[in-house]
Amino acid sequence: MAYMLDSFNFSGKKVLVREDLNVPLDQQTFQITDDTRIRAAIPTLKKIISSGGAAMVMSHFGRPKNGPEEKFSLKHIVSRFSELLGVPVQFASNCIGDEAREKAAALKPGEVLLLENTRFHRQEEKGEDNFAKLLAELGDVYVNDAFGTAHRSHASTAVIADYFLENNKLFGYCMEAEINNADRLLKNPQHPFTAILGGAKVDDKILLIESLFDLADNILVGGGMAYTFIKAQGGNIGNSICEEEKLDLALSLMQKAKQRGVNLLLPVDSIAADQMDANAKTANTDSNQIPDAWMALDIGARAIEQYRTVILQSKTILWNGPMGVFEMEKFQNGTRAIAQAVADATQQGAFSLVGGGDSVAAVNKFHLAKQVSFVSTGGGAMLRYIEGKELPGIKAILEKVEA
């Protein structure tokens, strides 16, 4: 397809590339603590420069509130970026203005220029046309490789594409992989299809759950959101997290699942604790009989076994959200077991997609990321895509420019 990277001749072109280089830093030393996102950007950039193009890289970095801040400067990643890319990465201390224009104009084929944090300008998040135009003037071609921000109508992620001809705006390899894997889940899933949903709030997952009613055979619920469903059915959940105002909604979702023939499962038992603390007293108890003043912080042994059985029978798996407070060792068993079950099912031939920051953190923590089919870099973007929402960063590449 015309908007794919491999179909384009970059020779002699100045290429503006939107990447997601928003990596975590140690705030004392400004050292990168996880370079995953930089590594993800490398294949696209290597393709451009090895094909005779010059790459100018744009990215946001953190959430600066009032213009430039030292801790949010992309200059801190230049050394590691250069090391991973295998060529010296030049740096411009602004993404627009004289320095950016001069360095972009002087850039030779095979060279790379990193532009300073786009969010140092308020116009970026406002999606202002003039700011997008100033960015666009730096290059001949626009490549969006930042799926994690594809759901944002920001200047550098969506609006900028209006200033490039239809054949001069493309997806990078990261973006292409995200779309292809999400489409495999949405458009041609093998059954049984199992969705594993965790996290704290039902409210965050309403649209996702409803969209899954048309896709999934099984929905396995864990995390804090499970206890809103359990209380809605009359269960005693102690001090477990609960959205009191969503009890009727929870019942409604369960009824819809039944009507659609979707098997919506809640954890039959839980690991309850007298406090959220590494030294807390704990007990494995029925999920609808959590002791007063105690709280459920993980799914229990029977729930793990039930969920694992369903997962291992599945051919398509979506996992979004942990089963408990997996950051604490005492409450990580459920999330670890689900991660392992997804990995085991994948080894048996299932297609598995893991999306959402906490789920991704979990498969990384338990060293299982390479044992699932695809790990999405875009939590919010992936959820919205699966919900059937139009993502501005994708639409901007696909829509034709009117003459």
C-alpha positions in Angstrom: 0.0 0.0 0.0 1.2 3.5 -0.8 1.3 4.6 2.8 3.7 1.9 3.9 7.4 2.5 4.4 8.7 -0.2 2.1 6.9 1.2 -0.9 8.7 4.6 -0.7 11.9 5.8 -2.3 13.6 8.0 0.3 16.7 8.8 -1.7 17.6 12.5 -1.4 14.5 13.2 0.8 14.3 15.1 4.1 12.0 13.0 6.2 10.1 14.2 9.3 9.5 11.2 11.5 7.1 11.3 14.5 8.3 8.8 17.1 7.4 8.1 20.7 10.7 8.6 22.5 9.0 9.2 25.9 11.3 7.0 27.9 11.6 7.0 31.7 14.5 8.8 33.2 16.2 8.8 36.6 15.3 12.4 37.7 18.6 12.8 39.6 21.0 11.7 36.9 18.8 12.0 33.8 19.8 8.5 32.8 17.4 6.4 30.8 15.9 3.5 32.9 14.1 1.8 30.1 15.1 2.3 26.4 12.3 0.1 24.9 10.7 3.0 23.0 13.9 4.2 21.5 14.7 0.6 20.4 11.2 0.4 18.8 12.0 3.5 16.7 15.3 2.2 15.3 14.0 0.0 12.4 12.0 2.8 10.8 14.9 5.3 11.1 17.5 2.8 9.7 15.2 2.1 6.7 15.1 5.8 5.9 18.8 6.6 6.3 20.0 3.4 4.6 17.8 4.3 1.6 19.5 7.7 1.2 17.1 9.8 3.2 17.8 12.3 6.0 15.7 11.9 9.1 14.4 14.7 11.4 12.8 13.1 14.5 10.0 14.7 16.5 8.7 13.4 19.8 7.0 14.5 23.0 8.7 13.9 26.3 6.8 13.9 29.6 4.1 16.5 30.3 5.8 19.9 30.6 3.3 22.5 31.8 4.8 25.9 31.1 7.3 25.6 28.3 10.8 24.2 28.4 11.9 22.2 31.5 15.3 20.6 31.9 13.9 17.3 33.0 11.8 17.1 29.9 14.5 17.8 27.4 15.1 15.2 24.7 18.8 16.1 24.8 19.1 13.5 27.6 18.5 10.7 25.2 20.9 11.8 22.4 23.8 9.6 23.5 21.8 6.4 23.9 19.8 7.2 20.7 23.1 7.5 18.8 24.4 4.3 20.2 21.3 2.3 19.3 21.0 3.8 15.8 24.7 3.4 15.0 25.1 7.0 13.7 25.7 10.3 15.6 22.3 11.9 16.3 22.4 15.7 16.0 20.2 17.8 18.2 18.3 21.0 17.8 17.3 22.9 21.0 13.9 23.8 19.5 11.6 21.9 17.2 10.8 25.1 15.2 12.7 28.4 14.6 16.0 29.3 13.0 18.2 26.6 14.6 15.8 23.8 13.6 15.5 25.2 10.0 19.2 25.6 9.6 20.1 22.2 10.9 17.4 20.5 8.9 18.5 22.3 5.7 22.1 21.2 6.3 21.2 17.6 7.0 22.8 15.2 4.5 21.5 11.8 3.4 22.1 9.2 6.1 22.1 11.7 8.9 19.7 12.1 11.8 18.5 15.2 13.6 16.5 15.0 16.9 14.3 18.0 17.4 13.5 19.2 21.0 10.3 18.2 22.8 7.3 19.2 20.7 5.3 19.7 24.0 7.5 22.7 25.0 5.1 24.5 22.8 1.4 24.7 23.9 0.4 24.8 20.3 1.3 21.1 20.0 -1.4 19.7 22.2 -3.9 22.3 21.0 -3.3 21.0 17.4 -2.7 24.5 16.0 -2.4 24.7 12.3 0.4 27.3 12.2 2.6 25.3 14.5 2.0 22.2 12.4 2.9 24.2 9.3 6.2 25.3 10.8 7.1 21.7 11.6 6.1 20.5 8.1 8.3 23.1 6.4 11.3 21.2 7.7 10.8 18.1 5.5 9.6 16.7 2.2 8.0 13.6 3.6 6.1 12.8 6.9 6.3 9.4 8.6 4.1 8.8 11.7 5.6 5.9 13.7 4.1 6.9 17.1 1.0 4.7 17.7 0.9 5.5 21.4 -0.2 9.1 20.5 -2.3 8.2 17.5 -5.5 8.9 19.4 -4.4 12.5 20.0 -5.2 15.3 17.6 -1.9 17.0 18.2 0.0 19.2 15.7 2.8 16.7 15.2 0.7 13.5 15.3 -2.3 14.5 13.0 -2.6 18.1 11.9 0.9 18.1 10.2 -0.2 15.5 7.7 -2.4 18.1 6.0 0.7 19.8 4.8 2.0 16.8 2.8 0.8 15.3 -0.4 -1.1 12.0 -0.2 1.9 10.0 -1.4 4.4 11.8 0.9 2.8 10.7 4.2 3.4 7.3 5.6 3.3 4.9 8.5 6.5 3.7 10.1 7.1 0.1 11.0 5.9 0.5 14.6 2.6 2.0 13.5 2.2 -0.6 10.7 2.7 -3.4 13.2 0.2 -2.0 15.7 -2.5 -1.6 13.1 -1.9 -5.0 11.5 -2.0 -6.8 14.8 -5.0 -5.0 16.0 -6.8 -5.7 12.7 -5.9 -9.4 13.1 -7.7 -9.3 16.4 -10.7 -7.3 15.1 -11.3 -8.5 11.6 -10.3 -12.1 11.4 -10.0 -13.6 14.9 -9.9 -17.4 15.4 -12.3 -18.7 18.0 -12.5 -19.3 20.9 -11.6 -15.6 21.5 -10.8 -14.7 25.1 -10.5 -11.2 26.4 -8.8 -10.7 29.8 -9.6 -7.4 31.4 -8.2 -6.0 34.6 -7.5 -2.7 36.2 -9.3 -0.6 38.8 -12.4 0.8 37.1 -15.3 -0.5 35.1 -15.9 3.0 33.9 -12.6 2.9 32.0 -13.5 -0.3 30.2 -17.2 0.2 29.4 -16.8 0.8 25.7 -14.2 -1.9 25.4 -16.4 -4.5 27.1 -19.4 -3.6 24.9 -17.3 -3.8 21.7 -16.0 -7.2 22.8 -19.5 -8.6 23.0 -19.4 -8.7 19.2 -16.0 -10.4 19.1 -15.3 -12.5 22.2 -16.5 -15.9 23.4 -15.1 -15.3 26.9 -14.4 -12.2 29.0 -12.3 -12.9 32.1 -12.5 -10.0 34.6 -9.9 -9.3 37.3 -8.3 -6.4 39.2 -10.3 -3.9 41.2 -13.1 -3.6 38.6 -14.2 -7.2 39.4 -15.5 -6.2 42.8 -18.0 -3.7 41.4 -19.5 -6.6 39.5 -19.4 -8.8 42.6 -21.0 -6.3 44.8 -23.7 -5.6 42.2 -24.7 -9.3 42.6 -25.0 -8.9 46.3 -21.6 -10.1 47.3 -19.7 -8.8 50.4 -16.5 -7.2 49.2 -15.3 -5.6 52.4 -13.1 -2.6 51.7 -12.3 -3.7 48.1 -12.3 -1.0 45.4 -15.8 -0.4 44.1 -17.6 2.1 41.9 -20.8 2.4 43.8 -22.4 4.5 41.1 -21.7 1.8 38.5 -23.5 -1.1 40.2 -26.5 -0.9 37.8 -24.1 -0.7 34.9 -22.2 -3.8 36.0 -25.5 -5.7 36.2 -26.5 -4.4 32.7 -23.2 -5.5 31.2 -23.6 -9.0 32.7 -27.1 -9.2 31.3 -25.9 -8.1 27.8 -23.1 -10.7 27.9 -25.7 -13.4 28.7 -27.9 -12.2 25.9 -25.0 -12.3 23.4 -23.8 -15.7 24.5 -20.6 -14.3 25.9 -19.1 -16.2 28.9 -18.3 -13.3 31.3 -16.3 -14.7 34.3 -15.5 -13.1 37.6 -12.9 -14.4 40.0 -14.5 -17.1 42.3 -11.9 -16.4 45.0 -9.5 -13.7 45.9 -6.4 -12.9 48.0 -7.8 -10.5 50.6 -5.6 -8.4 52.9 -6.2 -6.3 56.0 -4.2 -3.5 54.3 -2.4 -2.7 51.1 1.1 -3.3 52.5 3.9 -5.8 51.9 3.5 -7.0 55.5 -0.3 -7.3 55.4 -2.1 -10.3 56.7 -3.7 -12.2 53.8 -6.3 -14.9 53.3 -7.6 -16.8 50.2 -11.3 -16.3 50.4 -14.4 -16.5 48.2 -14.7 -13.2 46.3 -18.2 -12.6 47.5 -17.3 -13.2 51.1 -14.4 -10.7 51.7 -14.2 -10.0 55.5 -15.3 -6.6 56.6 -12.5 -4.1 56.7 -10.4 -6.3 54.4 -9.8 -5.8 50.7 -9.2 -8.0 47.7 -5.8 -7.3 46.1 -5.4 -10.3 43.8 -7.4 -13.2 42.3 -7.2 -16.5 44.2 -6.0 -20.0 43.4 -9.3 -21.3 42.1 -9.9 -18.3 39.9 -6.3 -18.7 38.5 -7.0 -22.3 37.6 -10.4 -21.5 36.0 -9.0 -18.6 34.0 -5.9 -20.7 32.9 -8.2 -23.4 31.6 -10.2 -21.0 29.5 -7.0 -19.3 28.2 -5.4 -22.5 27.2 -8.5 -23.5 25.1 -8.4 -20.1 23.3 -7.1 -19.3 19.8 -7.2 -15.5 20.1 -6.4 -13.7 23.3 -6.5 -10.0 24.2 -5.1 -9.0 27.6 -5.6 -5.5 29.0 -5.1 -4.9 32.7 -3.5 -6.8 35.7 -5.4 -9.2 38.0 -4.2 -7.4 41.2 -1.6 -5.1 42.7 1.2 -7.0 41.0 3.7 -4.3 41.8 3.8 -5.9 45.3 5.2 -9.4 45.5 2.5 -10.6 47.9 -0.2 -9.8 45.3 1.5 -10.6 42.0 0.7 -14.3 41.8 -2.6 -13.9 39.8 -1.1 -11.5 37.2 2.0 -13.7 36.9 -0.1 -16.8 36.4 -2.3 -15.1 33.7 0.8 -13.9 31.9 2.2 -17.4 31.9 -1.1 -18.9 30.7 -1.2 -16.4 27.8 2.4 -17.3 27.0 1.6 -21.0 27.1 -1.4 -20.6 24.9 0.7 -18.7 22.4 3.2 -21.5 22.3 0.3 -23.8 21.5 -0.6 -21.7 18.5 -2.9 -19.0 19.8 -2.6 -15.3 18.7 -2.1 -13.1 21.7 -2.1 -9.3 22.0 -1.1 -7.6 25.2 -2.0 -3.9 25.4 -2.1 -1.3 28.2 0.7 0.0 30.3 0.2 -2.3 33.3 -0.2 -5.4 31.2 2.9 -4.6 29.2 4.8 -3.9 32.5 3.7 -7.3 33.8 4.9 -9.3 30.8 8.2 -7.4 30.9 8.5 -7.9 34.7 7.9 -11.7 34.4 10.2 -11.9 31.3 7.4 -13.2 29.0 7.1 -10.4 26.4 8.9 -12.5 23.8 6.5 -15.4 24.4 3.4 -13.6 23.4 2.4 -12.7 19.8 2.4 -8.9 20.1 3.0 -6.3 22.8 1.3 -3.0 22.0 3.2 0.2 22.8 0.0 2.2 22.8 -2.3 1.6 25.8 -4.9 4.3 25.3 -4.6 4.2 21.5 -5.0 0.5 21.3 -8.1 0.5 23.5 -9.7 3.2 21.4 -8.9 1.3 18.2 -10.4 -1.9 19.5 -13.4 0.1 20.7 -13.9 1.0 17.0 -13.0 4.7 17.4 -11.3 6.6 14.7 -7.7 7.6 15.6 -6.7 11.0 14.3 -3.0 9.9 13.8 -4.1 7.1 11.5 -6.9 8.9 9.7 -4.5 11.8 8.9 -2.3 9.4 6.9 -5.1 7.5 5.2 -7.3 10.3 4.1 -6.6 11.8 0.6 -5.5 15.3 0.1 -8.0 17.1 -2.0 -6.5 19.0 -4.9 
